[in-house]
Amino acid sequence: MTSIQSRQNVDEVAGRPANDNQTPNPTDFSVVDLVSSSDDEVADMVRRTERLALSLIIAMAIILVFAPVIVIALVYGI
């Protein structure tokens, strides 16, 4: 026969953390640390992001216009 283990002390179980992950180290870095505090560099980053967003929107518009035309041309063999 196997012996039944005794139940653990309730206070001991209640004192444990809910997860078994390691607590975060206060010296961990975040993405915000990568952003420069210089106004010129931030303004340059915003300009590049706006240009990228505009070019992406224009490319999506072109694809949405020409993709159905190409599909219809291939289906009907024009």
C-alpha positions as CSV (number, residue, x, y, z in Angstrom):
1,M,0.0,0.0,0.0
2,T,1.1,3.5,-0.7
3,S,1.1,6.0,2.1
4,I,-1.0,9.1,1.8
5,Q,0.9,12.3,2.2
6,S,-0.3,14.6,4.9
7,R,-2.0,17.9,3.8
8,Q,0.2,20.9,3.7
9,N,-0.2,23.7,6.3
10,V,-2.8,26.2,5.1
11,D,-0.7,29.2,6.1
12,E,2.3,27.8,4.1
13,V,0.2,27.3,1.0
14,A,-1.5,30.7,1.3
15,G,1.9,32.5,1.6
16,R,3.1,31.3,-1.8
17,P,2.7,33.5,-4.8
18,A,-0.1,32.7,-7.3
19,N,2.3,32.1,-10.1
20,D,5.7,30.5,-10.2
21,N,7.3,33.0,-12.6
22,Q,10.3,34.9,-11.4
23,T,9.5,38.4,-10.3
24,P,10.7,41.1,-12.7
25,N,14.0,42.6,-12.1
26,P,13.7,46.4,-11.4
27,T,16.7,47.0,-13.8
28,D,14.8,45.5,-16.8
29,F,14.6,47.8,-19.7
30,S,11.4,48.8,-21.6
31,V,10.8,50.0,-25.2
32,V,10.3,53.5,-23.8
33,D,13.9,53.6,-22.8
34,L,14.9,53.3,-26.5
35,V,13.1,56.5,-27.4
36,S,15.3,59.5,-27.2
37,S,14.3,62.5,-25.2
38,S,15.6,64.9,-27.8
39,D,12.8,66.8,-29.5
40,D,14.6,66.8,-32.9
41,E,15.1,63.0,-32.9
42,V,11.4,62.4,-31.8
43,A,10.2,64.8,-34.6
44,D,12.3,63.0,-37.1
45,M,11.0,59.6,-36.0
46,V,7.4,60.9,-36.3
47,R,8.1,62.2,-39.8
48,R,9.5,58.9,-40.9
49,T,6.5,57.0,-39.4
50,E,4.0,59.3,-41.2
51,R,5.8,58.8,-44.5
52,L,5.7,55.1,-44.1
53,A,2.0,55.1,-43.1
54,L,1.1,57.2,-46.2
55,S,3.1,55.0,-48.6
56,L,1.4,52.0,-47.0
57,I,-2.0,53.4,-47.5
58,I,-1.3,54.4,-51.1
59,A,0.0,50.8,-51.8
60,M,-3.0,49.3,-50.2
61,A,-5.3,51.5,-52.3
62,I,-3.5,50.5,-55.5
63,I,-3.7,46.8,-54.7
64,L,-7.4,47.1,-53.8
65,V,-8.1,48.7,-57.2
66,F,-6.0,46.5,-59.4
67,A,-6.3,43.1,-57.7
68,P,-10.0,42.6,-58.7
69,V,-9.2,43.8,-62.2
70,I,-6.5,41.3,-62.6
71,V,-8.6,38.5,-61.1
72,I,-11.5,39.3,-63.5
73,A,-9.2,39.4,-66.4
74,L,-7.7,36.0,-65.5
75,V,-11.1,34.4,-65.0
76,Y,-12.6,35.6,-68.2
77,G,-9.4,35.3,-70.2
78,I,-9.4,38.8,-71.5
